């Protein structure tokens, strides 16, 4: 969800940020980088692989993969939020 201030500086009701951000997983830690026009957030929207990992080395290998189902950092263009 996202909320903005109106021209009088009052916070407006929060609204769903849309499918680019809101997922069925946990979406959190938003950060806006205005100079680069980017919106960053963390999400565990992926699925955790259901593998029988019997060795620590196997687990580390799976956990260190990008989009491993654990929490990952995502970015979108700020314009996708339609702040105005």
PyMOL commands that set and color helices and strands:
alter all, ss='L'
color gray80, all
select helices_A, chain A and resi 34-36+56-63+78-81
alter helices_A, ss='H'
color red, helices_A
select strands_A, chain A and resi 27-33+38-43+72-77
alter strands_A, ss='S'
color yellow, strands_A
deselect
rebuild
show_as cartoon
